[in-house]
Amino acid sequence: MFQVRIHGRGGQGVVTAAEILSVAAFLEGKYAQAFPTFGSERMGAPVTAFCRIDDHPIRLREPVVAPDALIIQDATLLHRVPLFDGLADSGYVLINSTQAFHELALSELAKPLLEGRCCTLPATRLGLKHMGRPIPNAALLGGFAAITRVLPIDSIAAAIKNKFPGAMGEKNVAAARAAYRLVTERNVAYASAS
């Protein structure tokens, strides 16, 4: 089973991101589960959503405490909320930020993780560029597809279009595909330099 925990703030599409991941998994013939947890339900409050993906029916119903991947939609949560609890050394971390891990004071966190599994992505900028709104979730899902290879970008794109039909869906898909290309190019450049 592959477990994802998504952290962000109300209004950033955290819950929607988990739902889109689960639909993309269904499109791939997998079982999936997506659900949120809220603190105070208001715009800007910390929100966490979870997604599980498996080849077999999923019977668990509790929050993800040992994620295989973390998607952090809002870097202001870093160092304020225990975001990295339960993450194994084989896990993936994707953070919405224009800064690198060392600039975010996360170099120590990244050290035990396997090479190429930590990534920052300017998802808010990509949201603004492609959708005209500072919503990072579609771009982060594209980055997730590139860094983990758990779900193909085409299934994520189809799930986005399912959630947002028409022009808004196309704009979200453009942000996701741009992020996918950016992360893929970074990983290829990193592997070439190694």
N, CA and C of each residue as an Amber inpcrd file, in Angstrom:
protein
   582
   0.8370000  -1.1780000   0.0000000   0.0000000   0.0000000   0.0000000
   0.8860000   1.2460000   0.0000000   0.5130000   2.2240000  -0.8080000
   1.2390000   3.4870000  -0.8630000   0.3680000   4.5460000  -0.1930000
   0.9320000   5.2160000   0.8250000   0.1690000   6.1720000   1.6180000
   0.7400000   7.5770000   1.4490000  -0.1650000   8.5250000   1.2310000
   0.2150000   9.9230000   1.0040000  -0.4540000  10.7910000   2.0590000
   0.3260000  11.7130000   2.6040000  -0.2330000  12.7150000   3.5200000
   0.0200000  14.0860000   2.9130000  -1.0290000  14.8810000   2.8210000
  -0.9460000  16.2090000   2.2150000  -1.2400000  17.2480000   3.2830000
  -0.3070000  18.1990000   3.4380000  -0.4680000  19.2800000   4.4070000
  -0.6070000  20.6080000   3.6720000  -1.4770000  21.4440000   4.1530000
  -1.6350000  22.7720000   3.5780000  -2.5400000  23.6060000   4.4520000
  -3.1320000  24.6030000   3.8370000  -4.0480000  25.4880000   4.5530000
  -5.3880000  25.4910000   3.8250000  -6.4370000  25.7820000   4.5780000
  -7.7740000  25.8530000   4.0000000  -7.8080000  26.7990000   2.8140000
  -8.3810000  26.3480000   1.7130000  -8.4770000  27.1630000   0.5160000
  -7.4250000  26.8570000  -0.5300000  -6.4600000  25.9960000  -0.2030000
  -5.3880000  25.6540000  -1.1500000  -5.6790000  24.3810000  -1.9460000
  -6.8030000  23.7620000  -1.6950000  -7.1420000  22.5550000  -2.4400000
  -6.5250000  21.2840000  -1.8940000  -6.2520000  21.2350000  -0.6070000
  -5.6420000  20.0540000   0.0100000  -6.5550000  18.8400000  -0.1220000
  -7.8220000  19.0090000   0.2450000  -8.7860000  17.9160000   0.1820000
  -9.0120000  17.4950000  -1.2730000  -9.1240000  18.4670000  -2.1480000
  -9.3080000  18.1870000  -3.5710000  -8.1250000  17.4090000  -4.1310000
  -6.9150000  17.7450000  -3.7110000  -5.7230000  17.0250000  -4.1870000
  -5.8010000  15.5480000  -3.8280000  -6.2000000  15.2360000  -2.6000000
  -6.3230000  13.8360000  -2.1840000  -7.3980000  13.1310000  -3.0010000
  -8.5090000  13.8060000  -3.2410000  -9.5820000  13.2140000  -4.0400000
  -9.1140000  12.9280000  -5.4670000  -8.4010000  13.8800000  -6.0610000
  -7.9100000  13.6900000  -7.4320000  -6.9360000  12.5150000  -7.4930000
  -6.0500000  12.4000000  -6.5030000  -5.1350000  11.2480000  -6.4730000
  -5.9120000   9.9350000  -6.4310000  -6.9640000   9.8950000  -5.6170000
  -7.7300000   8.6490000  -5.5070000  -8.4350000   8.3180000  -6.8250000
  -8.9670000   9.3200000  -7.5060000  -9.6190000   9.0770000  -8.7960000
  -8.5900000   8.5960000  -9.8210000  -7.4040000   9.2090000  -9.8240000
  -6.3410000   8.7750000 -10.7370000  -5.9800000   7.3110000 -10.4750000
  -5.9500000   6.9200000  -9.2110000  -5.6600000   5.5200000  -8.8680000
  -6.7670000   4.6010000  -9.3860000  -8.0260000   5.0010000  -9.2180000
  -9.1460000   4.2030000  -9.7470000  -9.0130000   4.0320000 -11.2520000
  -8.6100000   5.1060000 -11.9360000  -8.4470000   5.0320000 -13.3840000
  -7.3650000   4.0320000 -13.7880000  -6.4340000   3.7850000 -12.8980000
  -5.3670000   2.8130000 -13.1310000  -5.7480000   1.4110000 -12.6690000
  -7.0000000   1.2410000 -12.2640000  -7.4640000  -0.0700000 -11.8300000
  -7.0600000  -0.4230000 -10.4130000  -6.6950000   0.5760000  -9.6290000
  -6.2650000   0.3370000  -8.2540000  -7.3900000   0.6860000  -7.2850000
  -7.2220000   0.2900000  -6.0550000  -8.1210000   0.6930000  -4.9780000
  -7.5410000   1.9610000  -4.3670000  -8.4070000   2.8430000  -3.8980000
  -7.9220000   4.0880000  -3.3070000  -8.9070000   4.5870000  -2.2670000
  -8.3890000   5.4320000  -1.4240000  -9.1680000   6.0170000  -0.3470000
  -8.6280000   7.4240000  -0.1230000  -9.5080000   8.4010000   0.0100000
  -9.0870000   9.7780000   0.2830000 -10.0180000  10.3730000   1.3290000
  -9.4320000  11.0630000   2.3080000 -10.2540000  11.7320000   3.3170000
  -9.4150000  12.8110000   4.0080000 -10.0760000  13.8290000   4.5620000
  -9.3750000  14.9210000   5.2240000  -9.4910000  14.8430000   6.7420000
  -8.7280000  15.6820000   7.3780000  -8.9150000  15.9760000   8.7910000
  -8.7600000  17.4870000   8.9310000  -9.5870000  18.0710000   9.7290000
  -9.5830000  19.5290000   9.8800000  -9.3320000  19.9030000  11.3230000
  -8.7300000  21.0620000  11.5030000  -8.6810000  21.6930000  12.8210000
  -9.9090000  22.5800000  12.8660000  -9.6790000  23.8560000  13.0020000
 -10.7990000  24.7920000  12.8950000 -11.0750000  24.9820000  11.4120000
 -12.3070000  24.8060000  11.0090000 -12.6550000  24.8260000   9.5850000
 -12.8260000  26.2590000   9.0960000 -11.7040000  26.8630000   8.7210000
 -11.7630000  28.2200000   8.1800000 -10.6320000  28.4030000   7.1840000
 -10.8200000  29.3680000   6.3180000  -9.8110000  29.6700000   5.3030000
  -8.4820000  29.9900000   5.9800000  -7.4250000  29.3500000   5.5250000
  -6.0900000  29.6150000   6.0560000  -5.6760000  28.7390000   7.2260000
  -6.6060000  27.9920000   7.8080000  -6.2620000  27.1060000   8.9240000
  -5.5480000  25.8620000   8.3820000  -4.6460000  25.2690000   9.1660000
  -3.9770000  24.0450000   8.7130000  -4.9780000  22.9290000   8.4220000
  -4.7550000  22.2480000   7.3050000  -5.6020000  21.1410000   6.8670000
  -4.6790000  19.9910000   6.4700000  -5.0950000  18.7810000   6.7770000
  -4.3640000  17.5950000   6.3560000  -5.3430000  16.6710000   5.6360000
  -4.8930000  16.1170000   4.5340000  -5.7000000  15.1300000   3.8110000
  -4.8240000  13.9060000   3.5530000  -5.4810000  12.7840000   3.3710000
  -4.7800000  11.5090000   3.2190000  -5.2740000  10.7860000   1.9770000
  -4.3840000  10.0230000   1.3730000  -4.7590000   9.1620000   0.2560000
  -3.9760000   7.8650000   0.3820000  -4.6910000   6.7740000   0.2260000
  -4.0650000   5.4550000   0.1830000  -4.3340000   4.8470000  -1.1820000
  -3.3360000   4.1640000  -1.7180000  -3.4360000   3.5230000  -3.0280000
  -2.9070000   2.1020000  -2.8870000  -3.6750000   1.1430000  -3.4020000
  -3.2430000  -0.2490000  -3.2770000  -3.8460000  -1.0790000  -4.4090000
  -3.2800000  -2.2660000  -4.6020000  -3.8160000  -3.2110000  -5.5780000
  -4.9260000  -4.0660000  -4.9770000  -5.1380000  -3.9470000  -3.6800000
  -6.1290000  -4.7390000  -2.9590000  -7.0780000  -3.8040000  -2.2090000
  -8.2610000  -4.2820000  -1.8470000  -9.1870000  -3.4340000  -1.0800000
  -8.5210000  -2.8890000   0.1820000  -8.8570000  -1.6700000   0.5160000
  -8.2580000  -0.9840000   1.6640000  -9.2580000  -0.9970000   2.8180000
  -8.8480000  -1.5700000   3.9130000  -9.7430000  -1.6930000   5.0700000
  -9.4270000  -0.6720000   6.1690000  -8.2450000  -0.0730000   6.1240000
  -7.8750000   0.9220000   7.1300000  -8.7790000   2.1410000   7.0280000
  -9.0420000   2.7770000   8.1630000  -9.8640000   3.9820000   8.1640000
  -9.2550000   5.1080000   8.9990000  -8.0830000   4.8750000   9.5260000
  -7.4570000   5.8910000  10.3690000  -6.5360000   6.7850000   9.5410000
  -6.1630000   7.9350000  10.1020000  -5.2350000   8.8350000   9.3970000
  -3.9100000   8.1440000   9.0860000  -3.2350000   8.6270000   8.0740000
  -1.9300000   8.0920000   7.6740000  -0.8700000   8.5980000   8.6530000
  -0.2860000   7.6770000   9.4140000   0.7510000   8.0640000  10.3690000
   2.1510000   7.7060000   9.8760000   2.2450000   6.8330000   8.8910000
   3.5350000   6.4330000   8.3190000   3.4680000   6.6210000   6.8060000
   3.5400000   7.8780000   6.3440000   3.3840000   8.1300000   4.9080000
   4.5800000   7.6660000   4.0860000   4.2750000   7.2430000   2.8680000
   5.3170000   6.9590000   1.8870000   5.6910000   8.2410000   1.1490000
   4.7620000   9.1900000   1.1350000   5.0140000  10.4750000   0.4830000
   4.3080000  11.5850000   1.2460000   4.9850000  12.7180000   1.3260000
   4.4240000  13.9360000   1.8920000   4.3410000  14.9890000   0.8000000
   3.1980000  15.6260000   0.6970000   3.0430000  16.7810000  -0.1800000
   2.7230000  17.9480000   0.7330000   3.5860000  18.9520000   0.7130000
   3.4100000  20.1140000   1.5880000   3.0730000  21.3070000   0.7160000
   1.8020000  21.7090000   0.7650000   1.2940000  22.7630000  -0.1030000
   1.6160000  24.1580000   0.3870000   2.0080000  24.2880000   1.6490000
   2.2810000  25.6110000   2.2050000   3.5270000  25.5440000   3.0820000
   4.5980000  26.1490000   2.6120000   5.8810000  26.0960000   3.3340000
   5.8470000  26.8490000   4.6540000   4.8350000  27.6920000   4.8930000
   4.7520000  28.3760000   6.1890000   4.4520000  27.3990000   7.3200000
   4.0380000  26.1840000   6.9860000   3.7850000  25.1650000   8.0090000
   5.0760000  24.4940000   8.4840000   6.1460000  24.6380000   7.7150000
   7.4260000  24.0390000   8.1000000   7.8600000  24.5870000   9.4530000
   8.4070000  23.7290000  10.2940000   8.9340000  24.0800000  11.6030000
   7.8440000  24.5250000  12.5850000   6.5550000  24.4510000  12.1910000
   5.4560000  24.8230000  13.0890000   4.5570000  23.6340000  13.3920000
   4.4840000  22.7270000  12.4550000   3.6310000  21.5460000  12.5650000
   4.5380000  20.3390000  12.3410000   4.3390000  19.2510000  13.0740000
   5.2010000  18.0700000  12.8760000   4.8730000  17.3510000  11.5560000
   5.2620000  17.9650000  10.4590000   4.9190000  17.4620000   9.1260000
   5.5970000  16.1430000   8.7770000   6.8010000  15.9390000   9.2560000
   7.6160000  14.8160000   8.8010000   7.5220000  13.5900000   9.7020000
   6.6690000  13.6430000  10.7150000   6.5040000  12.4980000  11.6100000
   6.0910000  11.2600000  10.8240000   6.7640000  10.1480000  11.0950000
   6.4040000   8.8740000  10.5000000   6.9830000   8.6050000   9.1250000
   7.6100000   9.5920000   8.5050000   8.1640000   9.4170000   7.1640000
   9.4030000   8.5310000   7.2200000   9.3950000   7.4670000   6.4520000
  10.5380000   6.5530000   6.3990000  11.6470000   7.1370000   5.5230000
  12.8530000   6.5970000   5.6830000  13.9800000   7.0360000   4.8600000
  13.7530000   6.7520000   3.3760000  12.8470000   5.8440000   3.0680000
  12.5330000   5.5400000   1.6720000  11.3890000   6.4110000   1.1410000
  10.9370000   7.3670000   1.9490000   9.8070000   8.2090000   1.5670000
  10.1640000   9.3160000   0.5820000   9.1230000   9.9980000   0.1320000
   9.2430000  11.1170000  -0.8040000   8.7220000  12.3750000  -0.1160000
   9.3390000  13.5170000  -0.4300000   8.8850000  14.8040000   0.0890000
   8.8210000  15.7880000  -1.0640000   7.6680000  16.4030000  -1.2140000
   7.4480000  17.4210000  -2.2380000   6.9010000  18.6560000  -1.5460000
   7.6180000  19.7740000  -1.6710000   7.2390000  21.0080000  -0.9790000
   7.0010000  22.1210000  -1.9840000   5.9030000  22.8240000  -1.8130000
   5.5900000  23.9960000  -2.6170000   6.4720000  25.1510000  -2.1360000
   7.5350000  25.4170000  -2.8660000   8.4460000  26.5010000  -2.5010000
   9.3510000  26.8360000  -3.6790000   9.7700000  28.0810000  -3.7340000
  10.7630000  28.4860000  -4.7240000  12.1700000  28.2860000  -4.1860000
  12.2830000  27.9300000  -2.9090000  13.5810000  27.7370000  -2.2730000
  13.9660000  26.2570000  -2.2550000  15.2690000  26.0060000  -2.1840000
  15.7850000  24.6390000  -2.0810000  15.7010000  24.1640000  -0.6280000
  15.9050000  22.8710000  -0.4130000  15.8240000  22.3110000   0.9380000
  16.7600000  23.0080000   1.9160000  18.0140000  23.2870000   1.4930000
  18.9480000  23.9180000   2.4250000  18.5110000  25.3430000   2.7570000
  17.8460000  26.0300000   1.8400000  17.3480000  27.3810000   2.1200000
  16.1480000  27.3550000   3.0670000  15.4640000  26.2460000   3.1070000
  14.3330000  26.0760000   4.0190000  14.7750000  25.4870000   5.3580000
  16.0730000  25.3310000   5.5490000  16.6600000  24.7490000   6.7610000
  16.1790000  23.3030000   6.9510000  16.1310000  22.5540000   5.8490000
  15.6900000  21.1610000   5.8940000  16.7680000  20.1940000   5.4130000
  18.0040000  20.6450000   5.3580000  19.0850000  19.7770000   4.8840000
  19.2150000  18.5220000   5.7220000  19.0680000  18.6420000   7.0280000
  19.1890000  17.4780000   7.9140000  18.0770000  16.4770000   7.6490000
  16.8750000  16.9670000   7.3540000  15.7700000  16.0760000   7.0350000
  16.0660000  15.3040000   5.7630000  16.6030000  15.9790000   4.7630000
  16.8220000  15.3750000   3.4520000  17.9610000  14.3500000   3.4560000
  18.9270000  14.4780000   4.3690000  20.0950000  13.5870000   4.3660000
  19.7630000  12.1020000   4.4030000  18.8860000  11.6510000   5.3150000
  18.6380000  10.2020000   5.3510000  17.7570000   9.6870000   4.2080000
  17.0760000  10.5820000   3.5220000  16.1890000  10.1510000   2.4350000
  17.0150000   9.7480000   1.2240000  16.4870000   8.8450000   0.4570000
  17.1820000   8.3770000  -0.7300000  17.3130000   9.4960000  -1.7590000
  18.3540000   9.4400000  -2.5550000  18.6190000  10.4640000  -3.5750000
  17.4330000  10.6280000  -4.5150000  17.1270000  11.8750000  -4.8490000
  16.0810000  12.1730000  -5.8100000  14.6640000  12.0640000  -5.2790000
  14.5050000  11.9150000  -3.9620000  13.1630000  11.7540000  -3.3880000
  12.6910000  12.9930000  -2.6440000  13.4780000  14.0460000  -2.6510000
  13.0930000  15.3120000  -2.0330000  13.0660000  16.3660000  -3.1280000
  12.0080000  17.1310000  -3.1510000  11.8920000  18.1080000  -4.2310000
  11.1020000  19.3220000  -3.7610000  11.5750000  20.4970000  -4.1090000
  10.7680000  21.6960000  -3.9600000  10.2870000  22.0800000  -5.3520000
   9.1270000  22.6920000  -5.3980000   8.4870000  23.0120000  -6.6610000
   7.7420000  24.3380000  -6.5180000   7.9110000  25.2800000  -7.4320000
   7.1830000  26.5590000  -7.3300000   5.7280000  26.3930000  -7.7850000
   4.9720000  25.6000000  -7.0450000   3.6130000  25.2300000  -7.4450000
   2.6590000  26.4190000  -7.4500000   2.8130000  27.3230000  -6.5000000
   1.9430000  28.5060000  -6.4890000   2.1910000  29.3440000  -7.7290000
   3.4490000  29.5110000  -8.1050000   3.7670000  30.2530000  -9.3400000
   3.1710000  29.5720000 -10.5630000   3.2540000  28.2490000 -10.6140000
   2.6790000  27.5200000 -11.7420000   1.1550000  27.6620000 -11.7710000
   0.5360000  27.6750000 -10.6030000  -0.9080000  27.8990000 -10.5250000
  -1.2830000  29.2750000 -11.0560000  -0.5220000  30.2780000 -10.6480000
  -0.7740000  31.6400000 -11.1430000  -0.5800000  31.7210000 -12.6560000
   0.4800000  31.1100000 -13.1350000   0.7900000  31.1810000 -14.5630000
  -0.2830000  30.5000000 -15.4160000  -0.7050000  29.3170000 -15.0060000
  -1.6020000  28.5300000 -15.8470000  -3.0830000  28.7200000 -15.5440000
  -3.4080000  29.0700000 -14.2890000  -4.8150000  29.1840000 -13.9080000
  -5.2190000  30.6050000 -13.5510000  -4.2110000  31.4520000 -13.3520000
  -4.5200000  32.8140000 -12.9220000  -4.8800000  32.9120000 -11.4590000
  -4.6490000  31.8250000 -10.7020000  -4.9560000  31.7890000  -9.2740000
  -3.8040000  31.1170000  -8.5250000  -3.5170000  31.5420000  -7.3000000
  -2.4030000  30.9530000  -6.5490000  -2.7680000  29.6490000  -5.8510000
  -3.3070000  28.7170000  -6.6140000  -3.6970000  27.4170000  -6.0600000
  -2.6530000  26.3890000  -6.5030000  -1.9280000  25.7690000  -5.5390000
  -0.7970000  24.8980000  -5.8880000  -1.1180000  23.4330000  -6.1280000
  -2.3430000  22.9850000  -5.8510000  -2.5670000  21.5340000  -5.7970000
  -2.3590000  20.7990000  -7.1190000  -2.8350000  21.3270000  -8.2330000
  -2.6690000  20.6220000  -9.5150000  -1.1920000  20.4710000  -9.8700000
  -0.4360000  21.5390000  -9.6860000   0.9980000  21.4780000  -9.9760000
   1.6870000  20.4560000  -9.0680000   1.3190000  20.4290000  -7.8100000
   1.9370000  19.4690000  -6.8910000   1.5900000  18.0310000  -7.2600000
   0.4040000  17.8100000  -7.7850000   0.0510000  16.4540000  -8.2210000
   0.8830000  16.0450000  -9.4360000   1.1610000  16.9890000 -10.3230000
   2.0670000  16.7050000 -11.4370000   3.4610000  16.3870000 -10.9320000
   3.9310000  17.1440000  -9.9510000   5.2280000  16.8690000  -9.3300000
   5.2470000  15.5200000  -8.6360000   4.1440000  15.1770000  -7.9800000
   4.0160000  13.8720000  -7.3240000   4.1720000  12.7410000  -8.3420000
   3.5000000  12.8690000  -9.4830000   3.6100000  11.8420000 -10.5240000
   5.0490000  11.6880000 -10.9870000   5.7660000  12.7990000 -11.1160000
   7.1450000  12.7510000 -11.6100000   8.1080000  12.1740000 -10.5860000
   7.9390000  12.5390000  -9.3310000   8.9180000  12.1240000  -8.3200000
   8.6840000  10.6870000  -7.8490000   7.4180000  10.2570000  -7.7710000
   7.1430000   8.9210000  -7.2240000   6.9420000   7.8470000  -8.2840000
   6.4040000   8.2040000  -9.4400000   6.0430000   7.2600000 -10.5080000
   4.9920000   6.2450000 -10.0450000   4.2460000   6.5740000  -8.9990000
   3.1810000   5.7070000  -8.5000000   1.9740000   5.7470000  -9.4260000
   1.6840000   6.9260000  -9.9550000   0.5790000   7.1140000 -10.9010000
   1.1020000   7.8830000 -12.1040000   0.6670000   7.5350000 -13.3060000
   1.1260000   8.2710000 -14.4860000   0.4620000   9.6440000 -14.5910000
   1.1590000  10.5780000 -15.1780000   0.6470000  11.9320000 -15.3400000
  -0.6500000  11.9350000 -16.1420000  -0.8140000  11.0330000 -17.0890000
  -2.0440000  11.0150000 -17.8860000  -3.2700000  10.6660000 -17.0310000
  -3.1070000   9.7970000 -16.0640000  -4.2200000   9.4720000 -15.1710000
  -4.5190000  10.6290000 -14.2310000  -3.4820000  11.3140000 -13.7790000
  -3.7100000  12.5040000 -12.9450000  -4.4240000  13.5670000 -13.7690000
  -4.0010000  13.7640000 -15.0130000  -4.6510000  14.7400000 -15.8840000
  -6.1210000  14.3750000 -16.1000000  -6.4110000  13.1150000 -16.3370000
  -7.7960000  12.6860000 -16.5340000  -8.6280000  12.9080000 -15.2750000
  -8.0460000  12.6430000 -14.1070000  -8.7590000  12.8570000 -12.8460000
  -9.0170000  14.3480000 -12.6090000  -8.0680000  15.1890000 -12.9810000
  -8.2650000  16.6380000 -12.8550000  -9.4120000  17.0930000 -13.7490000
  -9.4190000  16.6100000 -14.9870000 -10.4940000  16.9830000 -15.9240000
 -11.8500000  16.4730000 -15.4340000 -11.8460000  15.3240000 -14.7760000
 -13.0730000  14.7940000 -14.2020000 -13.6070000  15.7230000 -13.1020000
 -12.7080000  16.2430000 -12.3040000 -13.0940000  17.1340000 -11.1930000
 -13.4610000  18.5280000 -11.6980000 -12.7170000  19.0070000 -12.6780000
 -12.9170000  20.3550000 -13.2180000 -13.1130000  20.2700000 -14.7340000
 -14.3210000  20.0150000 -15.2020000 -14.5290000  19.9360000 -16.6440000
 -14.3500000  21.3070000 -17.3090000 -14.0480000  21.2820000 -18.5980000
 -13.9690000  22.5160000 -19.3710000 -12.6410000  23.2330000 -19.2390000
 -12.6890000  24.5450000 -19.4280000 -11.4790000  25.3690000 -19.4670000
 -10.6940000  25.3160000 -18.1560000 -11.3990000  25.3080000 -17.0160000
 -10.6860000  25.2650000 -15.7320000  -9.8940000  23.9630000 -15.5970000
 -10.4580000  22.8730000 -16.0510000  -9.7470000  21.6020000 -16.0190000
  -8.5110000  21.6280000 -16.8970000  -8.6410000  22.1930000 -18.0870000
  -7.4920000  22.2880000 -19.0000000  -6.3750000  23.1320000 -18.3830000
  -6.7350000  24.2010000 -17.7110000  -5.7260000  25.0610000 -17.0650000
  -5.0230000  24.3200000 -15.9270000  -5.7960000  23.5810000 -15.1410000
  -5.2070000  22.7810000 -14.0610000  -4.2780000  21.7120000 -14.6120000
  -4.6930000  21.0690000 -15.7010000  -3.8550000  20.0490000 -16.3310000
  -2.5650000  20.6700000 -16.8560000  -2.6570000  21.8780000 -17.4220000
  -1.4470000  22.5590000 -17.9080000  -0.4690000  22.7940000 -16.7650000
  -0.9790000  23.1950000 -15.5950000  -0.1130000  23.4000000 -14.4220000
   0.5060000  22.0710000 -13.9820000  -0.2790000  21.0070000 -13.9680000
   0.2270000  19.6890000 -13.5580000   1.3050000  19.1900000 -14.5180000
   1.0520000  19.3320000 -15.8140000   2.0390000  18.8620000 -16.8010000
   3.3170000  19.6980000 -16.7650000   3.2000000  20.9970000 -16.5260000
   4.3860000  21.8550000 -16.4100000   5.2250000  21.4240000 -15.2050000
   4.5650000  21.1310000 -14.0960000   5.2810000  20.6690000 -12.9000000
   5.9330000  19.3150000 -13.1460000   5.2180000  18.4250000 -13.8170000
   5.7670000  17.1060000 -14.1430000   7.0550000  17.2530000 -14.9590000
   7.0160000  18.1010000 -15.9770000   8.2180000  18.3230000 -16.8050000
   9.3580000  18.9070000 -15.9770000   9.0510000  19.8760000 -15.1350000
  10.0710000  20.5280000 -14.3190000  10.7570000  19.5250000 -13.3870000
   9.9830000  18.7180000 -12.6870000  10.5630000  17.7350000 -11.7650000
  11.3360000  16.6710000 -12.5330000  10.8030000  16.2040000 -13.6530000
  11.4930000  15.1980000 -14.4630000  12.8240000  15.7330000 -14.9650000
  12.8440000  16.9680000 -15.4650000  14.0940000  17.5750000 -15.9550000
  15.1030000  17.7260000 -14.8230000  14.6440000  18.1300000 -13.6450000
  15.5550000  18.2470000 -12.4860000  16.1620000  16.9030000 -12.1320000
  15.3310000  15.8530000 -12.0940000  15.8280000  14.5280000 -11.7240000
  16.7990000  13.9790000 -12.7530000  16.5430000  14.2450000 -14.0320000
  17.4760000  13.8140000 -15.0870000  18.7990000  14.5670000 -14.9450000
  18.7230000  15.8660000 -14.6930000  19.9400000  16.6710000 -14.5250000
  20.7050000  16.2020000 -13.2890000  19.9930000  15.8750000 -12.2100000
  20.6250000  15.4200000 -10.9900000  21.3300000  14.0870000 -11.2260000
  20.6320000  13.1690000 -11.9070000  21.2160000  11.8420000 -12.1840000
  22.4460000  11.9750000 -13.0820000  22.4310000  12.8950000 -14.0300000
  23.5650000  13.0980000 -14.9280000  24.7670000  13.6540000 -14.1850000
  24.4940000  14.4830000 -13.1640000  25.5890000  15.1090000 -12.4170000
  26.2080000  14.1380000 -11.4060000  25.4740000  13.0880000 -11.0570000
  25.9660000  12.1320000 -10.0400000  27.0630000  11.2480000 -10.5750000
